[in-house]
Amino acid sequence: MTALNRILGSRRGAVLHLRIEGRAIAPQCPHLKDYVARAFADGVAQLRLDLSECTYGDSTFVGTLLQLRKQSASRHAEPLPIIANAEFQSILRNMGLLRLFVVNDAAAARPEMPSATSTDDAADVTTPDEWEELAIEAAGPCSPEMIDNVIEAHSELMLASDTCQQRYGAIVQQARDEQARRQQAGVGDCPPDAGS
């Protein structure tokens, strides 16, 4: 598995393929959601996720996956298909969420990526030939977009399973309290050293 944290994308017709490599964490999520929303606005009808090289996903990322699942479902009848390694499947299973996705095991579902020179488009309809690294900036830890996404992602988690409702209710309340405090104080992003 790769140690890099990056998001790769490729569009094939009306299908957007995303591949997450390394750690998938909260600061990436607001921009990832925006990227997918722009793709849907630009005619994408279906989303496919490859998490076979994803070494970790925090709760905000998993909640964001649920949000992407909902967006995808509103455009396409098929549930959000993902390719996931055993570690990521374990994360979903422990959260009681594995049942919500069409999960293909990474070892079986994702052979070597086809080369960019392959001419047999019909041979592989689940993984694109070319990947482009997305320039997704990490949101600041106190940015309004980050706090909003933490609230939205964990609210999605709370709706998804009893386990998540009990586990993440306090996080949602804490983020809402922080959001209200910052709005009342007229405070924007954290100072530059606050996230370190």
C-alpha positions as a Markdown table, in Angstrom:
| # | Residue | x | y | z |
|---|---|---|---|---|
| 1 | Met | 0.0 | 0.0 | 0.0 |
| 2 | Thr | 1.0 | 3.5 | -0.6 |
| 3 | Ala | 2.0 | 6.0 | 2.1 |
| 4 | Leu | 1.0 | 9.0 | 0.0 |
| 5 | Asn | -2.2 | 10.9 | 0.8 |
| 6 | Arg | -3.7 | 11.7 | -2.6 |
| 7 | Ile | -6.9 | 11.6 | -4.5 |
| 8 | Leu | -7.0 | 10.6 | -8.1 |
| 9 | Gly | -9.9 | 11.1 | -10.5 |
| 10 | Ser | -10.9 | 10.1 | -13.9 |
| 11 | Arg | -14.1 | 10.6 | -15.8 |
| 12 | Arg | -15.4 | 8.1 | -18.4 |
| 13 | Gly | -18.5 | 9.4 | -19.9 |
| 14 | Ala | -21.0 | 10.1 | -17.2 |
| 15 | Val | -19.1 | 8.1 | -14.6 |
| 16 | Leu | -16.6 | 9.7 | -12.2 |
| 17 | His | -14.0 | 7.4 | -10.8 |
| 18 | Leu | -12.2 | 8.4 | -7.6 |
| 19 | Arg | -9.2 | 6.6 | -6.1 |
| 20 | Ile | -8.2 | 7.5 | -2.5 |
| 21 | Glu | -4.6 | 6.6 | -1.6 |
| 22 | Gly | -3.1 | 6.8 | 1.9 |
| 23 | Arg | -5.0 | 8.4 | 4.8 |
| 24 | Ala | -8.4 | 9.9 | 4.1 |
| 25 | Ile | -9.1 | 12.5 | 6.8 |
| 26 | Ala | -11.4 | 15.4 | 7.6 |
| 27 | Pro | -9.4 | 18.3 | 6.2 |
| 28 | Gln | -9.7 | 16.7 | 2.6 |
| 29 | Cys | -13.4 | 16.2 | 2.8 |
| 30 | Pro | -14.9 | 19.7 | 2.1 |
| 31 | His | -13.0 | 20.1 | -1.1 |
| 32 | Leu | -13.6 | 16.5 | -2.1 |
| 33 | Lys | -17.4 | 17.1 | -1.7 |
| 34 | Asp | -17.1 | 20.3 | -3.7 |
| 35 | Tyr | -15.2 | 18.5 | -6.5 |
| 36 | Val | -17.8 | 15.8 | -6.7 |
| 37 | Ala | -20.7 | 18.3 | -6.6 |
| 38 | Arg | -19.1 | 20.2 | -9.5 |
| 39 | Ala | -18.7 | 16.9 | -11.4 |
| 40 | Phe | -22.4 | 16.1 | -10.9 |
| 41 | Ala | -23.3 | 19.6 | -12.1 |
| 42 | Asp | -21.1 | 19.0 | -15.2 |
| 43 | Gly | -23.1 | 15.9 | -16.2 |
| 44 | Val | -21.7 | 13.1 | -14.1 |
| 45 | Ala | -24.4 | 10.7 | -13.3 |
| 46 | Gln | -22.6 | 8.0 | -11.3 |
| 47 | Leu | -19.7 | 7.9 | -8.9 |
| 48 | Arg | -17.3 | 4.9 | -8.3 |
| 49 | Leu | -14.8 | 4.8 | -5.5 |
| 50 | Asp | -11.5 | 2.8 | -5.3 |
| 51 | Leu | -10.3 | 2.6 | -1.7 |
| 52 | Ser | -8.0 | -0.3 | -2.3 |
| 53 | Glu | -5.0 | 1.9 | -1.4 |
| 54 | Cys | -6.7 | 3.8 | 1.4 |
| 55 | Thr | -4.8 | 3.0 | 4.6 |
| 56 | Tyr | -7.1 | 4.9 | 7.0 |
| 57 | Gly | -10.4 | 6.7 | 7.0 |
| 58 | Asp | -11.5 | 8.9 | 9.9 |
| 59 | Ser | -15.1 | 9.3 | 10.9 |
| 60 | Thr | -15.5 | 12.5 | 9.0 |
| 61 | Phe | -14.3 | 10.8 | 5.8 |
| 62 | Val | -16.7 | 7.9 | 6.4 |
| 63 | Gly | -19.5 | 10.3 | 7.0 |
| 64 | Thr | -18.5 | 12.1 | 3.8 |
| 65 | Leu | -18.7 | 8.8 | 2.0 |
| 66 | Leu | -22.3 | 8.5 | 3.2 |
| 67 | Gln | -23.0 | 12.0 | 1.8 |
| 68 | Leu | -21.5 | 11.0 | -1.5 |
| 69 | Arg | -23.5 | 7.8 | -1.5 |
| 70 | Lys | -26.7 | 9.9 | -1.1 |
| 71 | Gln | -25.7 | 12.3 | -3.9 |
| 72 | Ser | -24.9 | 9.4 | -6.2 |
| 73 | Ala | -28.2 | 7.6 | -5.3 |
| 74 | Ser | -30.2 | 10.7 | -6.3 |
| 75 | Arg | -28.7 | 10.5 | -9.8 |
| 76 | His | -28.4 | 6.8 | -10.3 |
| 77 | Ala | -30.5 | 3.9 | -9.1 |
| 78 | Glu | -27.4 | 1.7 | -8.3 |
| 79 | Pro | -25.9 | 2.0 | -4.8 |
| 80 | Leu | -22.4 | 3.6 | -4.6 |
| 81 | Pro | -20.0 | 0.9 | -5.6 |
| 82 | Ile | -16.6 | 0.9 | -3.9 |
| 83 | Ile | -13.5 | -1.3 | -4.1 |
| 84 | Ala | -12.1 | -1.6 | -0.6 |
| 85 | Asn | -9.2 | -3.4 | 1.0 |
| 86 | Ala | -9.7 | -5.5 | 4.1 |
| 87 | Glu | -8.7 | -2.7 | 6.5 |
| 88 | Phe | -11.3 | -0.3 | 5.1 |
| 89 | Gln | -14.0 | -3.0 | 5.0 |
| 90 | Ser | -13.2 | -3.5 | 8.7 |
| 91 | Ile | -13.7 | 0.2 | 9.4 |
| 92 | Leu | -17.1 | 0.1 | 7.7 |
| 93 | Arg | -18.1 | -3.2 | 9.4 |
| 94 | Asn | -17.1 | -1.9 | 12.9 |
| 95 | Met | -19.3 | 1.2 | 12.3 |
| 96 | Gly | -22.2 | -1.0 | 11.2 |
| 97 | Leu | -22.0 | 0.6 | 7.7 |
| 98 | Leu | -20.7 | -2.2 | 5.4 |
| 99 | Arg | -24.3 | -3.1 | 4.4 |
| 100 | Leu | -24.9 | 0.4 | 3.0 |
| 101 | Phe | -22.3 | 0.0 | 0.2 |
| 102 | Val | -21.8 | -2.4 | -2.7 |
| 103 | Val | -18.3 | -3.4 | -1.7 |
| 104 | Asn | -15.9 | -5.3 | -3.9 |
| 105 | Asp | -12.9 | -6.8 | -2.2 |
| 106 | Ala | -9.7 | -5.0 | -3.5 |
| 107 | Ala | -7.8 | -8.3 | -3.8 |
| 108 | Ala | -10.4 | -9.8 | -6.1 |
| 109 | Ala | -11.9 | -6.7 | -7.8 |
| 110 | Arg | -8.9 | -4.6 | -8.8 |
| 111 | Pro | -6.2 | -6.4 | -10.8 |
| 112 | Glu | -3.3 | -4.3 | -12.1 |
| 113 | Met | -4.5 | -1.0 | -13.5 |
| 114 | Pro | -4.8 | -1.1 | -17.3 |
| 115 | Ser | -2.2 | 0.9 | -19.2 |
| 116 | Ala | -3.0 | 4.2 | -20.7 |
| 117 | Thr | -2.3 | 2.7 | -24.1 |
| 118 | Ser | -4.9 | 0.0 | -23.8 |
| 119 | Thr | -7.5 | 0.0 | -26.6 |
| 120 | Asp | -9.8 | -2.5 | -25.1 |
| 121 | Asp | -12.4 | -0.2 | -23.4 |
| 122 | Ala | -14.8 | -3.0 | -22.9 |
| 123 | Ala | -12.3 | -5.1 | -20.9 |
| 124 | Asp | -12.6 | -2.9 | -17.9 |
| 125 | Val | -15.6 | -0.9 | -17.1 |
| 126 | Thr | -14.9 | -0.4 | -13.4 |
| 127 | Thr | -11.4 | 1.2 | -13.5 |
| 128 | Pro | -10.4 | 4.0 | -15.9 |
| 129 | Asp | -7.3 | 3.9 | -18.0 |
| 130 | Glu | -5.9 | 7.3 | -16.9 |
| 131 | Trp | -5.9 | 8.9 | -13.5 |
| 132 | Glu | -5.3 | 12.6 | -12.7 |
| 133 | Glu | -4.2 | 13.7 | -9.3 |
| 134 | Leu | -6.7 | 16.2 | -7.9 |
| 135 | Ala | -5.4 | 19.4 | -6.4 |
| 136 | Ile | -7.6 | 19.2 | -3.3 |
| 137 | Glu | -6.5 | 21.6 | -0.6 |
| 138 | Ala | -6.9 | 20.6 | 3.0 |
| 139 | Ala | -9.4 | 22.8 | 4.9 |
| 140 | Gly | -8.2 | 24.5 | 8.0 |
| 141 | Pro | -9.1 | 22.9 | 11.3 |
| 142 | Cys | -11.3 | 25.8 | 12.3 |
| 143 | Ser | -12.5 | 27.0 | 9.0 |
| 144 | Pro | -16.3 | 27.3 | 8.7 |
| 145 | Glu | -16.3 | 24.8 | 5.8 |
| 146 | Met | -14.5 | 22.3 | 8.0 |
| 147 | Ile | -16.8 | 22.7 | 11.0 |
| 148 | Asp | -19.8 | 22.5 | 8.6 |
| 149 | Asn | -18.5 | 19.3 | 7.1 |
| 150 | Val | -17.8 | 17.7 | 10.5 |
| 151 | Ile | -21.4 | 18.4 | 11.5 |
| 152 | Glu | -22.9 | 17.2 | 8.2 |
| 153 | Ala | -20.7 | 14.1 | 8.0 |
| 154 | His | -21.3 | 13.0 | 11.6 |
| 155 | Ser | -25.0 | 13.8 | 11.3 |
| 156 | Glu | -25.1 | 11.3 | 8.4 |
| 157 | Leu | -23.3 | 8.8 | 10.5 |
| 158 | Met | -25.8 | 9.2 | 13.3 |
| 159 | Leu | -28.6 | 8.4 | 10.8 |
| 160 | Ala | -26.8 | 5.3 | 9.5 |
| 161 | Ser | -26.7 | 3.0 | 12.5 |
| 162 | Asp | -27.5 | 2.8 | 16.2 |
| 163 | Thr | -23.8 | 2.3 | 16.9 |
| 164 | Cys | -22.9 | 5.5 | 15.1 |
| 165 | Gln | -25.8 | 7.5 | 16.7 |
| 166 | Gln | -24.5 | 6.7 | 20.2 |
| 167 | Arg | -20.8 | 7.2 | 19.2 |
| 168 | Tyr | -21.0 | 10.5 | 17.2 |
| 169 | Gly | -23.8 | 12.4 | 18.8 |
| 170 | Ala | -21.4 | 14.2 | 21.2 |
| 171 | Ile | -19.1 | 15.1 | 18.2 |
| 172 | Val | -22.0 | 16.8 | 16.4 |
| 173 | Gln | -23.0 | 18.7 | 19.5 |
| 174 | Gln | -19.5 | 19.8 | 20.2 |
| 175 | Ala | -19.0 | 21.0 | 16.6 |
| 176 | Arg | -22.4 | 22.9 | 16.7 |
| 177 | Asp | -21.3 | 24.5 | 19.9 |
| 178 | Glu | -18.0 | 25.5 | 18.4 |
| 179 | Gln | -19.7 | 26.8 | 15.3 |
| 180 | Ala | -22.1 | 28.9 | 17.4 |
| 181 | Arg | -19.3 | 30.2 | 19.6 |
| 182 | Arg | -17.2 | 31.3 | 16.6 |
| 183 | Gln | -20.2 | 32.9 | 14.9 |
| 184 | Gln | -21.1 | 34.8 | 18.0 |
| 185 | Ala | -17.5 | 36.0 | 18.5 |
| 186 | Gly | -17.2 | 36.9 | 14.8 |
| 187 | Val | -14.1 | 34.6 | 14.5 |
| 188 | Gly | -13.2 | 33.1 | 11.1 |
| 189 | Asp | -10.4 | 30.6 | 10.6 |
| 190 | Cys | -8.0 | 29.6 | 13.3 |
| 191 | Pro | -4.7 | 31.4 | 13.6 |
| 192 | Pro | -2.0 | 29.9 | 11.4 |
| 193 | Asp | -0.5 | 27.8 | 14.2 |
| 194 | Ala | -3.7 | 26.5 | 15.7 |
| 195 | Gly | -3.8 | 23.3 | 13.7 |
| 196 | Ser | -0.3 | 22.2 | 14.5 |
